[in-house]
Amino acid sequence: MSFLGLGGPPDDDGVEKTPEEKAAEEKQKRQRLIAARLVVAGVGLTFLVVGFVDFITKSH
């Protein structure tokens, strides 16, 4: 299995999935994408805040 389950072959063993299973997988993909975006946004916001505080404290 690849890191975070990305890029690997599907684990379907050649069995056709029901529409409910496909919908559940799509929902899980969307949730992972949203979670990843939130992590990136949080890291970016942290860098902005730290940079701003550093700028303010060094200017005085």
PyMOL commands that set and color helices and strands:
alter all, ss='L'
color gray80, all
select helices_A, chain A and resi 3-5+19-59
alter helices_A, ss='H'
color red, helices_A
deselect
rebuild
show_as cartoon
